[in-house]
Amino acid sequence: MSNGNSVFPSLKFGIFLFFVHIMLIPQASIGQKLDSLVTELPTLKGQDRIDALNFLTQEYSYINMDSARMYLQMLVDYAEQIDDGRALAVAALLKGNFLYDDGQYDLAQKYNREGLTKSISIKDTSVIARSYLNIGATADAAGIKDSAIIYYLNAVKFFEYLNDTLNSAYLNINIGLVFKSMSEFPKALDYYQKAYRDLSFLKDDFGITSISTNLASLYIEMQEYDSATYYGNKGLEGYRNLGFTAYAMYPLEVLAKANFHLKNYSLSEKQFLEAFELSLANQFEEETFTISLGLSDLYLAQAKLQVAEEYAQKAYVLAHKTGSLEDLAEVNKMLYRITKKAQRYAESLAYLEASQQYHDSVQGIQKIKVIADLETKYQSAKKEQEIAHQKLDIAAKESAIKSQRMQIFGLISSLFILSLFAFIFYNQYRNKQKQKMQQALFEEKSKGFEAVINATEEERSRISKDLHDGIGQQLSALKMSLNNVSQQITDERQRKNLQVISEQFSTSAEEVRQISHQMMPRKLLENGLVEAIEDLLSSSFQFSKITYHFEHHKVSNRFNPRIEISLYRVLQELVNNIIKHADASEVAVQLIRNKDTLLLFAEDNGKGMSESSSKGHGLLNIQSRLDMVKGTVNFEPSPNSGTSVSIKIPLE
């Protein structure tokens, strides 16, 4: 049985979809046009010069950034010279694009917003649409997903107003990608399908191929592997027909993942390896990382541990090279699973702890991004309100009326911002006070719960002893007395009646013994955890269809009684949950001591945990018991669709 859960990474690709028709122009034609424009530029004036500088700036950004920046500065200088507002707005957006490519998202947004403000002032709808698009794309890259969606939707409205179906469709793909990254799969599917219909209507082969690949990736996340295979094959065929061999890596990766889940391991391996070679040939390091992890997961599922570890180590090197915390968390999780399967427990524990540390760091960064997003919204509230106001009134207005309205609106916005900041500061103060109170209540509840648990265990022990030594022995003595009496009676009918009564006494005595054992297992008190766990598993599963496997390592000594009873009660709760809810046929339990840490792993191949069961009283009781001994618990899905539980308790 494999341990841990599949860490098959989500496909991390977003295809550059906007103005993709430029990519399909033969390079020779672009080169000839560039040479011609460079030669003619000194003689061009007015709109012709602006168009030439715009084209040179965009095309040289793919060839030579120094030349691109030179032509951009020439565009700005000439636009200022002739006071061309549209050219200045476009130039601001181009600056934002360059900064976006350098990863300077905050500065890029400054120029994007400048472009938006200028385009609104001249009422140029096409540049307004492009401005919203750039702001949304930059927010998306910075991880501010909700803002990205808002700006993308605004851009879609303007492209639809312009009857620009092509760019509307590509924008819907980007919106779908954002919803997919937020795990809102139904919303992502709606936007993907809308884009697919529009691109099919336009007969845009590249767009259809791109959205097919994205749909395949989404269906993988939704666990609809047949649909993923259909669209993956459609994307693969499209890229090959278009001659984009490098891009074929993406649908190959999707198909490999789908076939992995369908247990078509041979075909999955072939597709993964082909995608791996393409990623290496085109130096796509991020895709090389995800494909390496995919291959590692595939070989682990087939128990080919050596080759699984080789590909995991390739991914490990790439993750450290890029420094991505998410990638580091994923690859350490994979190495934990491999070394655990190989029974290299010390290494396995180190990888698990590293994975959890990186995961916690990612969570912390995400929280910081959320706070930064809120601060950005508050700081730009005035501009956002102005934009919203002017979008509703793009048509020409009397300048005097417009000026008056803007002054009034600016005053209202200022008052709104001040009120908003006051509200935020008040909430922060109130939340701090609330947190202090909650912490105090939590500590009191913890003390109370610990006292209740201790008292409960003491009472269980007392009742168990009374049942075993009192009622249990009395029932046994009565049974013996009945047996003696029955031997002295010659009447066969009376003797049979006494035998029936004796058997009922036996049944009652056995029930009393079972109750006594449940209240406080004697094997735990007398012989320790190993024998108690073996007895618990044997007695729990003896009348069920479930088979179990129990392993232990370096746990021959006795532990603190609080630790032993807490761990026993936790496992007892897990076993009861498996019997009642998991619909499993196999259960594996491991008890390991690693230096000053006691580890318990429990894994089943059942139907997994539902959202409601993950919030049940049983799991809350487990966490509360472990809190008493400073232990931690982690629930994860297993590769066999069941649940994997890992528990760690310090022994110091």
C-alpha positions in Angstrom: 0.0 0.0 0.0 1.4 3.4 -0.9 1.6 6.0 1.7 0.9 9.7 1.6 -1.1 11.4 -1.1 -0.6 12.2 -4.7 1.2 15.5 -5.1 0.6 15.7 -8.8 1.0 19.5 -9.3 -1.6 21.6 -11.0 -0.4 22.4 -14.5 1.3 25.7 -14.2 1.0 27.2 -17.6 -0.8 30.3 -18.9 -0.6 30.8 -22.7 0.0 34.3 -23.9 -3.2 34.8 -25.8 -3.6 38.5 -26.6 -2.7 39.8 -30.0 -1.5 36.3 -30.8 -2.1 36.9 -34.5 1.1 38.9 -34.5 3.0 35.7 -33.5 1.6 33.9 -36.6 2.9 36.5 -39.1 6.0 35.0 -40.9 9.2 36.3 -39.2 10.6 37.3 -42.6 7.6 39.7 -43.2 8.1 41.3 -39.8 11.8 41.7 -40.4 11.2 43.4 -43.8 8.6 45.8 -42.2 11.0 46.7 -39.4 13.8 47.5 -41.8 11.4 49.6 -44.0 10.0 51.6 -41.0 13.5 52.3 -39.6 14.5 53.7 -43.0 11.3 55.8 -43.4 11.0 57.0 -39.8 12.9 60.3 -40.2 10.4 61.4 -43.0 7.2 60.3 -41.2 5.0 62.8 -39.4 1.7 62.9 -37.5 -0.2 59.7 -37.0 2.1 57.8 -39.4 5.1 58.5 -37.2 3.2 57.6 -34.1 2.0 54.3 -35.6 5.5 53.5 -36.8 7.1 54.2 -33.3 4.4 52.1 -31.6 5.0 49.2 -33.9 8.8 49.4 -33.6 8.5 49.6 -29.8 6.3 46.5 -29.6 8.3 44.4 -32.1 11.8 45.3 -30.7 10.5 44.3 -27.2 10.8 40.7 -28.6 14.2 41.3 -30.1 16.2 43.9 -28.4 15.0 45.7 -25.2 17.5 48.6 -25.6 16.1 49.4 -29.0 12.5 49.0 -27.7 13.2 51.5 -24.9 14.8 53.9 -27.4 11.7 53.9 -29.7 9.4 54.2 -26.7 11.2 57.4 -25.6 11.0 58.7 -29.1 7.2 58.0 -29.0 6.8 59.8 -25.7 8.8 62.9 -26.9 6.9 63.1 -30.2 3.5 62.7 -28.5 4.3 65.5 -26.0 5.5 67.7 -28.9 2.3 67.4 -30.8 0.1 66.9 -27.7 -1.4 63.6 -28.8 -3.3 62.2 -25.8 -3.9 58.8 -27.3 -0.2 58.3 -28.1 0.7 59.3 -24.5 -1.8 56.8 -23.1 -0.4 54.0 -25.3 3.2 54.9 -24.3 2.2 54.7 -20.6 0.8 51.2 -21.2 4.0 50.2 -23.0 6.1 51.3 -20.1 3.8 49.3 -17.8 4.4 46.2 -20.1 8.2 46.5 -19.8 8.0 46.8 -16.0 5.6 43.9 -15.9 8.2 41.8 -17.8 10.8 42.8 -15.2 8.5 41.7 -12.4 8.1 45.3 -11.0 4.3 45.0 -10.6 3.7 48.0 -8.3 5.6 50.4 -10.7 3.9 48.8 -13.7 0.5 49.5 -12.2 1.4 53.2 -11.8 1.9 53.5 -15.6 -1.1 51.3 -16.4 -3.3 53.6 -14.3 -1.8 56.6 -16.0 -2.7 55.1 -19.3 -6.3 54.5 -18.1 -6.6 58.0 -16.8 -5.4 59.5 -20.1 -7.6 57.2 -22.2 -10.7 58.1 -20.2 -9.9 61.8 -20.5 -9.9 61.5 -24.3 -12.7 58.9 -24.4 -10.8 56.4 -26.4 -12.7 53.2 -25.8 -10.1 50.8 -27.4 -7.2 52.2 -25.2 -9.5 52.1 -22.1 -10.1 48.4 -22.8 -6.4 47.8 -23.2 -5.7 49.7 -19.9 -8.2 47.5 -17.9 -6.6 44.5 -19.5 -3.1 45.5 -18.5 -4.1 46.4 -14.9 -5.9 43.1 -14.6 -2.9 41.1 -15.9 -0.5 42.8 -13.6 -2.8 42.2 -10.6 -3.1 38.6 -11.7 0.7 38.2 -11.9 1.1 39.8 -8.4 -1.3 37.3 -6.9 -4.2 39.8 -6.3 -6.8 37.5 -7.9 -10.1 39.3 -7.0 -8.8 42.6 -8.3 -7.6 40.9 -11.5 -11.1 39.5 -12.1 -12.7 42.9 -11.7 -10.4 44.6 -14.2 -10.6 41.7 -16.7 -14.4 41.9 -16.6 -14.3 45.6 -17.2 -12.0 45.0 -20.2 -14.4 42.4 -21.6 -17.3 44.9 -21.5 -15.3 47.4 -23.5 -14.1 44.8 -26.0 -17.7 43.6 -26.4 -18.8 47.2 -26.9 -16.2 47.4 -29.7 -17.5 44.1 -31.2 -13.9 42.7 -30.7 -15.0 39.0 -30.2 -11.4 37.8 -30.6 -10.0 39.7 -27.6 -13.1 39.1 -25.6 -12.6 35.4 -26.0 -9.0 35.5 -25.0 -9.9 37.6 -22.0 -12.5 35.0 -21.0 -9.7 32.4 -21.0 -7.6 34.6 -18.7 -10.6 35.0 -16.3 -11.1 31.2 -16.4 -7.4 30.8 -15.5 -7.8 33.1 -12.5 -10.9 31.2 -11.2 -9.1 27.9 -11.8 -6.2 29.2 -9.6 -8.7 30.0 -6.9 -10.2 26.5 -7.2 -13.5 27.9 -8.3 -13.8 25.3 -11.1 -17.5 25.7 -12.1 -16.9 29.5 -12.8 -13.7 28.7 -14.6 -15.5 26.2 -16.8 -18.2 28.8 -17.7 -15.7 31.3 -19.0 -13.6 28.6 -20.8 -16.7 27.3 -22.6 -17.8 30.8 -23.6 -14.3 31.4 -25.0 -14.4 28.0 -26.8 -17.7 28.9 -28.5 -16.5 32.3 -29.6 -13.1 31.0 -31.0 -14.9 28.2 -32.8 -17.2 30.7 -34.4 -14.2 32.8 -35.5 -12.4 29.7 -36.7 -9.2 30.8 -34.8 -7.1 27.6 -34.9 -4.5 28.8 -32.4 -7.2 30.0 -30.0 -9.2 26.8 -30.3 -6.0 24.8 -29.6 -5.1 26.9 -26.6 -8.6 26.8 -25.0 -8.7 23.0 -25.6 -5.5 22.6 -23.6 -6.8 24.8 -20.8 -10.1 22.9 -20.7 -8.2 19.6 -20.5 -6.2 21.0 -17.5 -9.4 22.2 -15.8 -11.1 18.8 -16.3 -8.1 17.2 -14.6 -8.7 19.4 -11.5 -12.4 18.4 -11.7 -11.4 14.7 -11.9 -13.3 14.2 -15.2 -10.5 12.3 -16.9 -12.4 11.2 -20.0 -13.2 14.9 -20.9 -9.6 15.8 -20.0 -8.3 13.2 -22.5 -10.7 14.4 -25.3 -9.6 18.0 -25.0 -6.0 17.1 -24.4 -5.8 15.1 -27.7 -7.6 18.1 -29.4 -4.9 20.5 -28.1 -2.0 18.1 -29.0 -3.3 17.7 -32.6 -3.8 21.5 -32.9 -0.3 22.5 -31.8 1.3 19.9 -34.1 -0.7 21.0 -37.1 0.2 24.6 -36.4 3.9 23.7 -36.1 4.1 24.8 -32.4 6.1 21.7 -31.4 7.3 23.2 -28.1 3.7 24.0 -27.0 2.8 20.3 -27.5 4.4 19.8 -24.2 1.3 21.2 -22.4 -1.4 18.9 -23.7 1.1 15.9 -23.4 1.4 16.7 -19.7 -2.4 16.9 -19.3 -2.8 13.6 -21.2 -0.1 11.9 -19.1 -1.8 13.1 -15.9 -5.3 11.8 -17.1 -3.9 8.4 -18.0 -2.1 8.2 -14.6 -5.5 8.6 -12.9 -7.1 6.1 -15.3 -4.2 3.7 -14.3 -3.0 3.6 -18.0 0.6 3.7 -16.6 2.4 2.7 -19.7 0.8 5.3 -21.9 1.1 7.9 -19.1 4.9 7.2 -18.9 5.3 7.6 -22.7 3.5 11.0 -22.7 5.3 12.2 -19.6 8.7 11.4 -21.1 7.9 13.0 -24.4 6.8 16.2 -22.6 9.9 16.0 -20.4 12.2 16.0 -23.5 10.3 19.0 -25.0 10.7 20.9 -21.7 14.4 20.3 -21.6 14.9 21.1 -25.3 13.1 24.4 -24.9 14.6 25.2 -21.5 11.1 25.5 -19.8 12.4 25.0 -16.3 9.0 25.4 -14.6 7.4 22.7 -16.8 10.5 20.5 -16.3 9.8 20.7 -12.6 6.1 19.8 -12.8 6.8 16.9 -15.3 9.6 15.6 -13.1 7.2 15.5 -10.2 4.6 13.8 -12.4 7.0 11.1 -13.4 8.1 10.6 -9.8 4.4 10.2 -8.7 3.9 7.7 -11.6 6.9 5.6 -10.7 6.0 5.7 -7.0 2.5 4.3 -7.8 4.2 1.4 -9.5 6.6 0.9 -6.5 9.7 1.8 -8.7 11.2 3.7 -5.8 14.7 4.3 -7.3 13.6 5.9 -10.5 10.8 7.8 -8.6 13.5 9.3 -6.3 15.7 10.2 -9.3 13.0 12.4 -10.9 12.1 13.8 -7.5 15.7 14.9 -7.0 15.7 16.5 -10.5 12.6 18.5 -9.3 14.4 19.2 -6.0 17.3 20.9 -7.8 15.0 23.0 -10.0 12.9 24.1 -7.0 16.0 25.3 -5.1 17.1 27.1 -8.3 13.9 29.0 -8.7 13.4 29.5 -5.0 9.6 28.9 -5.3 8.2 28.1 -1.8 5.2 26.3 -3.4 7.6 24.1 -5.5 9.8 23.4 -2.5 6.8 22.3 -0.5 5.6 20.0 -3.3 9.0 18.3 -3.9 9.7 17.8 -0.2 6.2 16.2 0.1 7.1 13.9 -2.8 10.4 12.9 -1.2 8.7 12.3 2.1 6.3 9.8 0.4 9.1 8.0 -1.4 11.4 7.7 1.7 8.4 6.6 3.8 7.6 3.9 1.3 11.3 2.8 1.4 11.1 2.7 5.2 13.8 5.4 5.6 11.9 7.0 8.4 14.5 9.5 9.6 14.8 11.0 6.1 11.0 10.8 5.6 10.4 12.8 8.8 12.9 15.5 7.7 11.3 15.8 4.3 7.8 16.0 5.9 8.9 18.8 8.3 10.5 20.7 5.5 7.4 20.4 3.4 5.2 21.7 6.2 7.6 24.6 6.8 7.5 25.7 3.2 3.7 25.3 3.1 3.4 27.5 6.2 5.6 30.1 4.6 3.4 30.1 1.4 0.3 30.6 3.6 2.0 33.5 5.4 2.9 35.2 2.1 -0.6 34.8 0.8 -1.9 36.5 3.9 0.5 39.3 3.3 -0.7 39.6 -0.3 -4.3 39.9 0.8 -3.4 42.7 3.3 -1.4 44.5 0.6 -4.3 44.2 -1.8 -6.6 45.8 0.8 -4.1 48.6 1.3 -3.9 49.2 -2.4 -7.7 49.3 -2.7 -7.9 51.9 0.1 -5.1 54.1 -1.3 -6.6 54.1 -4.8 -10.3 54.4 -3.8 -10.6 57.9 -5.2 -9.3 56.9 -8.6 -11.5 53.8 -8.7 -14.6 55.9 -8.0 -13.6 58.4 -10.7 -13.1 55.6 -13.2 -16.4 54.0 -12.3 -18.1 57.4 -12.7 -16.6 58.2 -16.0 -17.2 54.8 -17.5 -21.0 55.4 -17.0 -20.7 58.7 -18.9 -18.2 58.2 -21.8 -20.4 60.4 -24.0 -19.5 64.1 -24.3 -20.6 66.3 -21.4 -20.6 70.1 -21.0 -17.2 70.9 -19.5 -18.7 73.2 -16.8 -21.1 70.5 -15.6 -18.4 67.8 -15.7 -16.0 70.0 -13.7 -18.6 70.7 -11.0 -19.5 67.0 -10.7 -15.9 66.0 -10.4 -15.2 68.5 -7.6 -18.2 67.2 -5.7 -17.3 63.6 -6.3 -13.7 64.3 -5.2 -14.9 65.7 -1.9 -17.2 62.7 -1.3 -14.4 60.3 -2.2 -12.0 62.1 0.2 -14.6 61.9 3.0 -15.2 58.2 2.1 -11.5 57.4 2.2 -11.1 59.1 5.6 -14.1 57.3 7.0 -12.8 54.0 5.5 -9.4 54.4 7.2 -11.0 55.3 10.5 -13.2 52.2 10.2 -10.2 50.0 9.4 -8.1 51.3 12.4 -11.1 50.8 14.7 -11.6 47.2 13.4 -7.9 46.5 13.9 -8.0 47.6 17.5 -11.3 45.7 18.2 -9.9 42.6 16.6 -6.7 42.7 18.8 -8.9 43.0 21.9 -11.1 40.2 20.6 -8.0 38.0 20.0 -6.7 38.5 23.5 -10.1 37.6 24.9 -10.4 34.5 22.7 -6.9 33.4 23.7 -7.7 33.7 27.4 -11.0 31.8 26.8 -9.1 29.1 24.8 -6.6 28.6 27.6 -9.4 28.3 30.2 -11.2 25.8 28.0 -8.1 23.8 27.5 -7.5 23.6 31.2 -11.1 22.6 31.7 -11.0 20.0 29.0 -7.8 18.5 30.3 -9.4 18.2 33.8 -12.5 16.6 32.2 -10.4 14.1 30.3 -8.3 13.2 33.3 -11.4 12.8 35.4 -13.0 10.8 32.7 -10.1 8.4 32.3 -9.8 8.0 36.1 -13.6 7.2 36.2 -13.2 4.8 33.2 -10.4 3.0 35.1 -12.4 2.7 38.3 -15.5 1.4 36.5 -13.4 -1.0 34.4 -11.8 -2.4 37.6 -15.2 -2.7 39.3 -16.7 -4.5 36.3 -13.8 -6.8 35.9 -13.1 -7.6 39.6 -16.7 -7.3 40.8 -19.6 -8.1 38.5 -17.4 -10.1 36.1 -16.1 -12.4 38.8 -19.6 -12.7 40.4 -21.0 -13.8 37.0 -18.2 -16.3 36.6 -18.8 -17.7 40.1 -22.6 -18.0 39.4 -21.8 -19.8 36.2 -19.6 -22.3 38.0 -22.3 -22.8 40.7 -24.9 -23.5 38.1 -22.7 -26.0 36.4 -22.2 -27.8 39.7 -26.0 -27.8 40.4 -26.8 -29.1 36.9 -24.4 -32.1 37.4 -26.3 -33.1 40.6 -29.8 -33.0 38.9 -31.1 -36.2 37.3 -34.1 -34.6 35.6 -32.9 -34.1 31.9 -35.3 -31.2 31.3 -34.2 -29.3 34.3 -30.6 -29.9 33.5 -31.1 -28.4 29.9 -32.8 -25.4 31.4 -29.9 -24.8 33.8 -27.4 -25.2 30.8 -29.3 -22.5 28.9 -29.1 -20.2 32.0 -25.4 -21.0 32.3 -24.8 -20.0 28.7 -26.7 -16.7 29.2 -24.4 -16.1 32.2 -21.4 -16.8 29.9 -22.7 -14.3 27.4 -23.3 -11.6 30.1 -19.8 -12.2 31.5 -18.2 -11.8 28.0 -20.2 -8.6 27.5 -19.0 -7.3 30.9 -15.4 -8.2 29.9 -15.8 -6.3 26.6 -17.2 -3.2 28.3 -14.4 -3.3 30.9 -11.9 -3.5 28.1 -13.4 -0.6 26.2 -13.5 1.5 29.4 -9.8 0.9 30.1 -7.8 -1.7 28.1 -5.8 -3.9 30.5 -3.2 -4.6 27.9 -2.4 -0.9 27.7 -2.0 -0.7 31.4 0.0 -3.9 31.8 1.9 -4.4 28.5 2.1 -0.9 26.7 1.1 0.6 23.4 2.2 -2.1 20.9 0.2 -4.9 22.4 -2.8 -2.6 23.1 -2.9 -1.4 19.5 -2.6 -5.0 18.2 -5.5 -6.0 20.5 -7.6 -2.9 19.4 -7.1 -3.7 15.7 -7.8 -7.4 16.1 -10.9 -7.0 18.2 -12.3 -4.1 16.1 -11.9 -5.7 12.6 -12.4 -9.4 13.5 -16.1 -9.4 12.4 -15.7 -7.0 9.4 -14.5 -7.3 5.8 -11.5 -5.0 6.7 -7.9 -6.5 6.7 -5.3 -4.6 8.6 -1.5 -4.4 8.8 0.4 -3.1 11.8 4.1 -2.2 11.9 6.1 -0.7 14.8 9.7 0.5 15.0 11.8 1.4 18.1 8.8 1.5 20.5 9.6 -1.4 22.9 9.9 1.0 25.9 6.9 2.3 27.9 6.0 6.0 27.6 4.3 8.6 29.8 0.9 7.2 30.7 -0.8 10.4 29.4 0.8 9.9 26.0 -0.1 6.2 25.9 -3.7 6.7 26.8 -4.1 9.8 24.5 -2.6 8.0 21.5 -4.7 4.9 22.2 -7.9 6.9 22.4 -7.0 8.8 19.2 -6.5 5.5 17.3 -9.6 4.1 18.8 -11.5 7.1 17.4 -9.9 6.7 14.0 -10.7 3.0 13.9 -14.4 3.7 14.8 -14.6 6.3 12.0 -13.1 3.9 9.4 -15.6 1.1 10.4 -18.6 3.5 10.4 -17.8 5.8 7.4 -14.8 4.9 5.3 -16.2 1.8 3.4 -12.6 0.6 3.3 -11.2 -2.9 2.8 -7.6 -2.3 3.9 -6.1 -0.4 6.8 -2.4 0.2 7.5 -1.0 1.4 10.9 2.6 2.3 11.7 4.0 3.3 15.2 7.5 4.7 15.0 9.8 6.4 17.5 12.3 8.8 15.9 14.6 10.2 18.5 12.4 12.3 20.8 9.3 12.1 18.7 6.5 9.4 18.6 4.9 9.0 15.2 1.6 7.3 14.4 0.5 6.8 10.7 -2.9 5.4 9.8 -4.1 5.0 6.2 -7.2 3.4 4.6 -8.3 2.8 1.0 -11.9 3.9 1.6 -13.9 6.8 0.1 -12.0 9.6 1.9 -13.2 12.3 4.2 -16.1 14.6 3.3 -16.2 18.3 4.2 -18.8 17.6 6.9 -16.9 14.7 8.5 -13.7 16.9 8.6 -15.6 19.2 11.0 -17.2 16.5 13.2 -17.0 16.1 17.0 -14.8 13.0 16.7 -12.0 14.9 14.9 -12.3 17.8 17.3 -11.9 15.4 20.2 -8.8 14.0 18.5 -7.2 17.4 18.3 -8.2 18.3 21.8 -6.6 15.1 23.2 -3.4 15.7 21.2 -3.3 19.3 22.5 -2.9 17.9 26.0 0.3 16.2 25.0 1.5 18.9 22.6 0.8 16.6 19.6 -0.2 17.5 16.1 -2.4 15.7 13.5 -2.6 16.0 9.7 -5.4 14.5 7.6 -4.7 14.1 3.8 -6.3 12.1 1.0 -4.3 9.0 0.0 -3.5 7.8 -3.5 -6.1 5.0 -3.2 -8.9 7.5 -2.6 -8.9 6.9 1.1 -7.5 8.9 4.0 -4.0 9.2 5.4 -3.5 10.4 9.0 -0.2 11.3 10.5 0.2 12.1 14.2 3.4 13.5 15.9 3.9 13.7 19.7 7.1 15.0 21.3 8.5 12.8 24.1 10.4 15.5 26.0 
